[in-house]
């Protein structure tokens, strides 16, 4: 009896010890199993959120007023400047895919953030030099004559800009998922805190953006672009320092190998075994122990991919299951199935991102043709995006502290409302945002006509504060849609593809910016035929920017309708 009691006691002791460690396979910076008490959770998050806050201050310090720099310093036209900003921002949200593959497959999230942050800082320094060194700065306008920048000046400026685009990819792709890694998925208490983390992650983004859209924009317009780019560069340096300072407190997830390779293996194996019959029972499909990641339960859809996990007669006879290009595990097959199921949900974010892209392009150009004065003080047109920032800063705590607890009482759901409901509300608000922008432009054009200002490229005496509703609605739509997307893609992603899936909303922004630039190009082409000024001429008083906003409102409503259909059909991930 005594030996049995001792055995039971030893078992209980081992269970208690196991509870002291994380159950999601995370390790500390030396590669050892992680003690819950000493690492992760909100203890580690200030360094990660501090990094994100400073990085976003740097990014928005460039992006918010970039269209103004292109039009006033590089002397580009309105449509050309808006298109170039759209392409650059699109690239900024495309590079996270490169970083995601490196993070999931080779470097891990920590080193990917560290390396790309330093690349980012170098790009910021190049951009600052291009606006500070006399030989690299474009010549100032002499009256109405504005000499174009030299090829060398263009080259240095755009080189710095696209180095930043590369650097920001590593930070954007990994920070949200690295922060979420600090909460153990197998611990119910930590899992609830993880949901809250995404809200405060977005809050930290816009805390940095608030400084950029107000103070940094004012410096650029009043104290010079060299200093205006130099301050964001300084904060990018602080961002790198903040991140590395928290290293001893972090929890790390080991890379699992290239996610692209894993998916290609499933496709090739299923094609090779296309003539085999998928067994009726999923238990006959191949599965093996996967170190550091949870298995995924078999799903009945996309059955043709299950052939990759069928053990062929030759493999059974040789007892050789080691070639992943011929035989994949059920978990590996399910990873690809999850990505395919996610695709329609992901695709609905592209039009939303095209709407968001207007904040740093056409919203700014609309503001330049409005009254920006408050008494004797003149606001910078780009600083109006502060209203968007203020909206986000208002909505995040309201959503997290008031809306979720209130909704939880009625729905019984831990999140208050489902992620699909959250994203759907945001997509609908984006329709209202574009409609509000169109109403303001209609009012502005009416006033220009009444005051006989149509043929004059001057601001109309309509207060720029009329733009407040469109910015406030845009901020609300971000909190509901973008944060909902971040949480959805992290929650539904397989363990081995976390960074890649977290980069998918960023790819939305990339394609959304490209879509915006494409629509601008098409609209400009068709509306300027026959010598007409078009919808978006250099003098907006003779254009029809309101038509463009209404076009986006219509596309947004169509997008919202498609989202409702695909959300109803989505099949949730099942992890063992």
N, C-alpha and C positions, 0 to 999 in steps of 0.2 A: 504493500500500500504506500509505504513511504517513498519508494522510487517513482511510483505513478504520480503522487502529489508533487514531487520535485520536478518531474517531466512537465506537468501542467503549468507549474509555476515558472519554469524556464520559458515555456511557450508564451505565457502572458507577458513575461519580461521582454521577450523579443518583439512582441506586438507593440508594446509601449515604446520600445526603441525605434521601431519602424515609423511610428506616428510622429517621432521627433524630426524625421527627414521628409523631404518632399516626395510625392509619389508619381511625379510626371517625368522623371528621368533627368531633372536638371542637376547641374554640378556648380561648384564654386570656381573662382578664377584659376585654381590650381588643379582643376579636374576631379575634385573629390565630391562625394555625395553631399548634398546641401542640408544643413540644419535649418529648420523653419524659423527658429527663434532669432537667429543672428543675421539672416539675409532676407532680401526681397521685400515684398509687400510695400506699404507706403514709406517704409524706412529708405528704400532704394529709389523710390520714384522722384523725389525732389531733384536729384541730379539729372535724371533722364528728362523730366519736364523742364528743368532749367536749361538743358541743352536745346530742347525743342523751342523754348521761348526765345532764346537768343538767336537761334538759327532762323526762325520765322521773322524776327525783327530784321535780320540781314536780308532775307529774301524779299519781304514786302518793302523794305527800304529801297530796293531796286525796282521791283515790279510795279508798285503803285504809281510811280511818277515817270515810268520809262517812256510812255507815249509822249509826254511833254518834252523830255530830253530829245527824243527823235525828231519832233516837229520844230522845236525852238533852237536846238544846238546843231543837230545834223541836217536840219532843214528838209525833212521828208514831208510829203503830203499826208493829209488825214487818213485816207484809205490805206496808203502804203505803210504808214506808221502803225495803224491798228492791225494790219496783216502781219507785219514783222514781229510785233509784240505777241500776237496770237501764236505764231510759229515758234518763237522762243519759249513761251510758256508751255506750249505743247511738247517741246523737247524736254523741258524740265520735268514733265510728268511722264515722259517715255523712258528716260534713263533709269527710273526705279526698277524696271524689268531686268536690266543688266545686273544691278545690285542685288536683286532678289535671288537670281540664279546663283551668284557668288556666295550670298549669305546662307542659303539653304543647302548648297552643294559643297562648299569648300571652306570659306573663311569663318562662317558663323556670323551672327548679327552684330556682335560686339566689335569685331575687327573691321567689318564692312563699314559700320558707322564711323569708326576712328579714321580709317584710311580716306574715305570719301569726304569727311569733314575737313581734312587737311587740304585735299584738292580744291574744295569749295573756298577755303581761306585764300589759297593762291589766286584763284579766279577773282575774288573780291579785291585783292591787292592790285591785279592787272587793271581792273576796271577803274579803280581809284586813280592810278597813274594816268590812264587815258583821259581823265577829266581834270588832271592837275598839271601835268607837264605841258608847258606852252606849245612845244612842237607837235604834241599828240592831240591837242585840243582843236576843234574846228574853229575857223575864223568867225568873228561876230558879224552880224548884219550891219550894213552901212545904209541907213535909211530903209528903203524897200528892197535893196539889193542884198540877197543872202547867198554868199558863195557856198558851193557844195563842199563837204568834207573831202579831203584827199583820200585816195585808195588806201594809203598807209594808215591814216586815222580811222577809217572804217574798219580796216583789218584788225588793228589793236583792240578797238572797242568791242567788236563782235567776237574776237577770240576770247577776251576776258569774259564776255557774256555767256559764251557756250562752254567755257571751263566751269563756270558756276552751274550751268545746266547739268553737266556731268556730276559735279560734286553733290549737288542737292539730291540727286537720285539715290545715293547711298543712304543719306539721312532720312529722306521721306519714306523709303521702302521699309526701313528696319526699325525706326524708333517706336512706332505704335506697337508692333509685335514684340519688340524687346521689352518694352514697358509691361505689356500683358504677360510676358514670360515670368515676371516677378511674382505672379500669383499662381498658386498650385491648382491646376484644373481638377485634381482628385480630391481637393478639400472644399466642401460646400460653402464654408464661410469665406474662403479666399475667392471662390468663383463669383460670389455676389459682388465683392469688392472690385473684381476685374471689370465688371459691367460699368461700375462707376468710374473706373480709371479712364475709359474712352471719352467720357464726358469732360473730365478735367484735362485730359490730353488736348482736346480741342480748345478748351478754355485757355490753356497756356499758349497755344498757337496765336490766339487773337489778343492775348495780353501783349505779346511782342508786336503784333500787327498794329495795335492801338498806338504805340510809341512811334512806329513807322509812319502811319497815316496822318499823324498830327505833327509831332516834333521834327522827324526826319524830312518830311515833305516840306515843311516850313524852312528848314535849313537849306535844302536844295534850291528853293525858289528865291531865298533872300540872302543867304550867306555864301552861296556858290556850290557847284556840283562836286568839286573835289572833296570838300568837307562833307557834303551830303552823301557821298559814296564811302568816304573814309570812316565815318561813325559806324555804319553797318559792318564794315570790314573788322573794326575793333570788336564789335559784339560777336562776330563769327569766331574770332580768336577766343573770346570768353566762353563761347559755346563748346569749343573743343576742350578747354580746361575743365569746365563743369562736368563734362561727360567722363573724362578719365579720372577725375577726383573720386568718383563714387565706385570705382572698380571693386574694392573689397566687399561691398555690400550686394553686388549683383548676383543673380542666378543666371546661369548660362545653359542654353540648349545646344547640344552637339549637332554639327551638320550631318545630314543623312545621305549625301551624294546628290548629284545633279538631278533636279526634278524633271528637267527636259529629257534626260537619258531614261529615267524611270518610265515616263509616258511613252517614249519611242519604243521601249522594250515591250510594253503592253500591246501597242499597235502592231508591231512586227510579229510578235508571237501569235496574236490572234489571226493575222493574215496567213501565217505559215500553217496554222491549224484550222483553216476555214472549212475543211472538209469533215472535221470531226463533229460529232453530235454532242451538244451541251447536255450533261446529265440532268435528270429531273431533280435530284437532291444536291443542294449546294455543299453538303458535307463531303461529297466525292471530289470536289475541287481542291487544288493544292493550296496549302497554307503552312507557314512555318513561323517559328518564334522570331520576332523582330526586336532587337535590342534597342531600348530607349524610346520606343514609340508604341502606341496602342494599336491593336488590330482593329480593323473595320469589319462590321458585319456585312454579309452578302446582301445585295439588293436585286430585285427581279427585273429591273429595267435594263436596257442596253445589253441584252443577253449575248449579242455577237462578240462583245469584248471578253465574256467569260471563257471563251475558247483559249485565251492566253494562260488560264489556270488549269486547263485539262492536262492530266498526266497521260501522255501517249503510251502505247504499248512498248515502244523501244525504250523510253525513259524508265518505265516500270521494270523491264527486264534487266536493264543495266544498273538500275538503282542509282542513277546519276541525275540529280535535280539541281545541279550547280550552275547551269547556263541560263541567266535571266533573260537572254534574247530568245530563248525557246520556251521557257517555263517561268511564269510570274506567279506571285502569291495572290490570294483573293484580295488582300489589303492593297496591293499595288494596283490591281484592276479597279478596285473601288475608288482609289485616288483619282484616276482618270475619269471615272463616272461622275464623281462629285464636281470636277471642273466643268464637265459638259453640262451638268444640270444647272450649275451656277451661271452659265453663259448668258441665257436670256435675261436674268436679273441684272447681271453686270451691264449688258448692252443698253438697258434703259437709263443708265447713268450718263451716257454720252451727251444726249440732248440737254440734260440738266447742267452738265459742265459747259456746254456752249452758252447757256444762259449766264452762268457764273462768269465766263470770260468777258462779258460786256462791262463788268465793274471796272476793269483796268483799261478799257479801250473806249467804247462808245459812250459810256456813262460820263467819263472824263471829258470827252470831246463835246458832249451835250452841255456839260457844266461850263465849259469855256465860253459858251454863247448865252450865258445867263448872268444875272447880277450877283457877284460873289462878295459884295461889300457888307460889312457889319459896322455901321458908323464910318469911322475913318480907316478901319482895318479891312484889308482884302484877304479873303480865304483863297488858298490854292485850290483849283478845281479837283486835283487828285486827293486833297485832304477830306473830301466829302465821303470817301470810303470809310472814314472814322465812324459814320453812322452804321455801316455794316458791321464793323468791329463792335460797336456799342450794343448792337442788336444781339450778336453772338454772346457777348459777355453777360447780357441780361438773360438770354434764353437758356444757356447751359445750367446755371444754378437753379433757375426756375424749373427746368425740366427734371433735374436730378433730385432736388430737395422738395418740390411741391407737386409737380405733375405725376411723377412716378409713384410716390407714396399714396397719393389720392386715387390714382387709377388702380393701384394694387388692391385697395379695399373693395373695389367693384368687380374687378376681373379675377382676382386671386392669383395673377401671374407675378412672378418675381420682378420682371421688368416693367410691370404696370400695363404696357401695351406691347404687342408683338413687334418684332423688328420690321416686318412687312408693313404693318400699320404705320409705324414711325416713318419709314421711307415714303410710303404713299402720301402721307400728309405733307411731307416736304416737297414732293413732286407737284402736288396741287398748288402749294403756295408759290412755286416758281412760275406758274401760269399767271397768278395774280401780280407777281413782281413785274413781269414783262408788260402786262396790261397797264399797270401803274406808270411805267416808263413811257409807254405810248401816249397815255392821257396827258402827261406833263409836256411831251413834245408837241402834241396837238395844240395845247394851250399856248406854248411858246411861239409856234408858227402863226397862230391867230394874232397874237400881240405884235409880231414882226410885221404882219400885213397891215394891221390897223395903224401902226406908227411909221409906215412906209420905210421899213428897214430891210425889206426882202433882198434888194440888190447890194446891200452894204454888209461887209463881213465884220459886223460889230455885235457886241452882246446886247441881248434884249433885256429891258428893265423888268425881268421876272426873277424873283429871289431864288437863288440856288437851293434854298431850303425846301422848295417844292419837290426836290429829289429825295427827301427824307423817307417817304413811304416806300419807294422802290428799294432803297438800301435796307430798310428795316425788314421788309419782306424777304429780301435775298438772304439776310442773316438768319432769319427764322427757318427758311428752307434748308440752309446749310446744316443747322443744328439737327433738324429732323432727318434729312436725307443722307448727308455725308457721314455723320457719326453713326447713323444706323447702318450704312454700308460697311464702315470700318469694323463694327462689331459683328455684323453678319458674316463677312468674309473670314474674319479670324475664328469665329465660333464654328462655322461650317467647314473650315479647311482641315485636311488631314494634318497630322503632326509634322510630317516630312515636307509639307508645302506651305507652312504658315507664312513665311515672308513673301513668297510668290503670290499667295492669295491676298495678303494685306496690300500688295502693290497694285492689285486690280482696280481699286477705286482711283488710284493715281493715274493709271492708264486711261481711265475714263476722262480725267481732266486733260490729258494729252490729246486724246482723240476729239474731245469737246472743243479744245482750242483750234485744232486743225479743221474741225467741222465749221467753226465760226469763221475762220479765215477763208475756207472754201465757199461758204455761203456769201461772204463779203465779195469775193472775187466774181462769183456768178451774178450776184445782184448788180455789182458795178458794171459788169460787161453788158448785161441786158438793158439796164436803165440808162446807160449813157449812149446808146445807139442813136444815130441820126442827129448827133450834136447836142443832145439833151444833157442837162447838168447831172442827172442821176439822183438816186436817193441819198447818197452820202458824198456830196461835193466838198471842196475845201471851205466854201461858204455854206454852212448848214442852213442858213436862212432861206436859201432857194432850193433846198433839198427836201426829202421826206423821210427823215430818220424814224418818224412814227410808223411808217409802213414796215420798216425793218423790224422794229420791236413787236408789232402785231404779227408779223410772220413767225417770229420766235415764240410768241404766245400760243399761236396755233399749233406749231410743232410740239410745244411743251404739253399741250392738252392731249394731243394724239399719243405722245409718249406716256403720259399718265394712264391713259386707257389701256395701252399695251401692257404696262406694268401690272395692272389689276388682274389681267388674264394670266400672265406668266406666274405671278405670285400664288395664285390659287392652285396652279398645277405643280408647284415646286415640291420635291420630295426631300425630307430632312435627312441629314447624315446620322448614321447609327454606329457608335463606337462601342467596342466591348469593354 
